[in-house]
Amino acid sequence: MQIHALSLTLSLSHTHRSVSACQVPKERREHARRGIKYSLECLAITQASASAAAAHTDKAKRGASAHALHLLGYHCAEFASGGHGTSYLEQATIALSHSQKIFKELEDDEMTATTLQDLGLCYYYQHRYKEAMALYTSACRVIVEKLGPCHVALACPAFNIANIMCAAGTYERAIDFYKIAYSINVQALGKVCALPPS
């Protein structure tokens, strides 16, 4: 039972992270609230599994805990992004920091970069752009060095760097990073997506 729950945690951790910026704020908050509940359940399952086996060094169990912590941090940050309290951002930062440490120890480069990216979002939501930029840049560095300069994971931090540049008023530089993110996504999808008329 616990092993099934552990594999379920790993397989669902990527699919449950689908909050869309296009959702209306109420839907986005509700999705984040459900995500927090789900993440806490995953974390409880992985912690129970690890304590039952008394093998906290087992790589799969540590990875499952890291994924559950990452989901918790991500959804807390998304919930807080709607202006619902800094306590959620604090919880997000703690959970994502623990998750990032585990992923780094496990040498899971893609999730290390993703977690750095999401930590950057926590700072972005607080308008702490310098700290967010440092984390986005670190995420880009990990992706380029470990996964390659055209890896699809590079699109997200490149897009968020562009957002920071827009917030700073450096629109020309922002456009360059938006183009990078767009071209990586086009390359990954294998086709050009038509933009809706403005």
C-alpha positions as CSV (number, residue, x, y, z in Angstrom):
1,M,0.0,0.0,0.0
2,Q,2.7,2.5,0.9
3,I,4.8,1.7,-2.1
4,H,1.8,2.3,-4.4
5,A,1.1,5.6,-2.6
6,L,4.8,6.5,-3.0
7,S,4.7,5.9,-6.8
8,L,1.4,7.7,-7.0
9,T,3.0,10.7,-5.3
10,L,5.8,10.7,-7.9
11,S,3.6,10.3,-10.9
12,L,1.0,12.8,-9.9
13,S,3.4,15.5,-8.7
14,H,4.0,16.7,-12.2
15,T,0.4,16.6,-13.3
16,H,-1.1,18.4,-10.3
17,R,1.0,21.5,-10.9
18,S,-1.2,23.0,-13.6
19,V,-2.2,26.4,-12.2
20,S,-2.8,28.6,-15.2
21,A,-2.0,32.3,-15.3
22,C,-5.1,32.6,-17.5
23,Q,-7.4,31.4,-14.7
24,V,-9.5,34.0,-12.9
25,P,-8.1,34.8,-9.4
26,K,-10.9,32.9,-7.6
27,E,-10.3,29.7,-9.6
28,R,-6.5,30.1,-9.2
29,R,-6.9,30.4,-5.4
30,E,-9.2,27.4,-5.3
31,H,-6.8,25.3,-7.4
32,A,-3.9,26.4,-5.1
33,R,-5.9,25.5,-2.0
34,R,-6.6,22.0,-3.4
35,G,-3.0,21.7,-4.3
36,I,-1.9,22.6,-0.8
37,K,-4.3,19.9,0.6
38,Y,-3.0,17.3,-1.9
39,S,0.6,18.2,-1.2
40,L,0.2,17.8,2.5
41,E,-1.4,14.4,2.0
42,C,1.5,13.4,-0.3
43,L,4.0,14.6,2.3
44,A,2.2,12.6,5.1
45,I,2.2,9.5,3.0
46,T,6.0,9.8,2.2
47,Q,6.9,10.6,5.8
48,A,4.8,7.6,7.1
49,S,6.5,5.4,4.5
50,A,9.9,6.6,5.4
51,S,9.4,6.1,9.2
52,A,7.8,2.7,8.7
53,A,10.8,1.5,6.8
54,A,13.2,3.4,9.0
55,A,15.3,4.0,6.0
56,H,15.4,7.7,5.5
57,T,18.4,7.4,3.1
58,D,16.4,5.4,0.5
59,K,16.7,7.5,-2.7
60,A,13.1,6.9,-3.9
61,K,11.6,7.8,-0.6
62,R,13.7,10.9,-0.3
63,G,12.8,11.9,-3.9
64,A,9.1,11.4,-3.1
65,S,9.5,13.6,0.0
66,A,11.3,16.2,-2.1
67,H,8.5,16.2,-4.7
68,A,5.8,16.5,-2.0
69,L,7.7,19.4,-0.4
70,H,8.1,21.0,-3.8
71,L,4.4,20.8,-4.6
72,L,3.5,22.2,-1.2
73,G,5.9,25.1,-1.7
74,Y,4.6,25.8,-5.2
75,H,0.9,25.8,-4.2
76,C,1.5,27.9,-1.1
77,A,3.3,30.4,-3.3
78,E,0.5,30.4,-5.9
79,F,-2.1,30.9,-3.1
80,A,-0.1,33.8,-1.7
81,S,0.4,35.4,-5.1
82,G,-3.2,36.5,-5.0
83,G,-2.4,38.7,-1.9
84,H,-3.5,36.1,0.7
85,G,-0.8,36.6,3.3
86,T,2.9,36.4,3.6
87,S,2.7,33.4,5.9
88,Y,2.0,31.3,2.8
89,L,5.1,32.7,1.1
90,E,7.1,31.9,4.2
91,Q,5.8,28.3,4.2
92,A,6.5,28.1,0.4
93,T,10.1,29.3,0.9
94,I,10.7,26.8,3.7
95,A,9.2,23.9,1.8
96,L,11.0,24.8,-1.5
97,S,14.3,25.3,0.3
98,H,14.1,21.8,1.8
99,S,13.0,20.4,-1.5
100,Q,15.8,22.0,-3.4
101,K,18.4,20.7,-0.9
102,I,17.2,17.1,-1.3
103,F,17.0,17.3,-5.1
104,K,20.6,18.7,-5.1
105,E,21.8,15.8,-2.9
106,L,20.0,13.3,-5.1
107,E,21.6,15.0,-8.2
108,D,18.2,15.5,-9.8
109,D,19.3,18.5,-11.9
110,E,16.0,19.2,-13.6
111,M,14.1,19.3,-10.3
112,T,16.9,21.3,-8.7
113,A,16.5,23.9,-11.4
114,T,12.7,23.8,-11.2
115,T,12.8,24.3,-7.4
116,L,15.3,27.2,-7.8
117,Q,12.8,28.7,-10.3
118,D,9.9,28.3,-7.9
119,L,11.9,29.9,-5.1
120,G,12.4,32.8,-7.4
121,L,8.7,33.1,-7.9
122,C,8.3,33.4,-4.1
123,Y,10.6,36.4,-4.2
124,Y,9.0,37.8,-7.3
125,Y,5.6,37.7,-5.7
126,Q,7.1,39.8,-2.9
127,H,8.6,42.3,-5.4
128,R,12.1,41.2,-4.3
129,Y,13.3,41.2,-7.9
130,K,17.0,41.1,-7.2
131,E,16.7,37.9,-5.2
132,A,14.3,36.4,-7.7
133,M,16.7,37.2,-10.5
134,A,19.6,35.5,-8.7
135,L,17.5,32.3,-8.3
136,Y,16.3,32.4,-12.0
137,T,19.9,32.9,-13.1
138,S,21.0,29.9,-11.0
139,A,18.2,27.8,-12.5
140,C,19.3,28.8,-16.0
141,R,22.9,27.9,-15.1
142,V,21.9,24.4,-13.8
143,I,19.8,23.7,-16.9
144,V,22.4,24.9,-19.4
145,E,25.3,23.1,-17.7
146,K,23.5,19.8,-16.8
147,L,20.7,19.5,-19.4
148,G,21.8,21.6,-22.4
149,P,21.2,25.1,-23.7
150,C,18.0,24.1,-25.6
151,H,16.3,22.1,-22.9
152,V,12.6,22.8,-22.5
153,A,13.1,23.5,-18.8
154,L,15.0,26.7,-19.8
155,A,11.9,28.4,-21.1
156,C,10.3,29.0,-17.7
157,P,13.1,30.8,-16.0
158,A,13.9,32.8,-19.2
159,F,10.2,33.9,-19.3
160,N,10.4,34.9,-15.6
161,I,13.6,36.8,-16.2
162,A,11.8,38.7,-18.9
163,N,9.0,39.5,-16.4
164,I,11.5,41.0,-14.0
165,M,13.0,43.1,-16.8
166,C,9.6,44.4,-17.7
167,A,9.0,45.3,-14.0
168,A,12.3,47.1,-14.1
169,G,11.3,49.0,-17.3
170,T,14.0,47.3,-19.5
171,Y,11.6,46.3,-22.2
172,E,14.1,45.7,-25.0
173,R,16.1,43.2,-22.9
174,A,12.8,41.6,-21.7
175,I,11.8,41.0,-25.4
176,D,15.0,39.1,-25.9
177,F,14.2,36.8,-23.1
178,Y,10.6,36.4,-24.1
179,K,11.9,35.4,-27.6
180,I,14.3,32.8,-26.0
181,A,11.4,31.3,-24.0
182,Y,9.1,31.3,-27.0
183,S,11.7,29.7,-29.4
184,I,12.5,26.9,-26.8
185,N,8.8,26.1,-26.5
186,V,8.3,26.1,-30.3
187,Q,11.3,23.8,-30.6
188,A,9.9,21.5,-27.9
189,L,6.4,21.4,-29.4
190,G,7.6,21.1,-32.9
191,K,5.2,23.7,-34.3
192,V,4.5,27.3,-34.1
193,C,1.5,28.2,-32.0
194,A,-0.7,31.0,-33.3
195,L,-1.2,33.8,-30.8
196,P,-4.8,35.0,-30.3
197,P,-5.6,38.3,-31.9
198,S,-5.1,41.3,-29.5
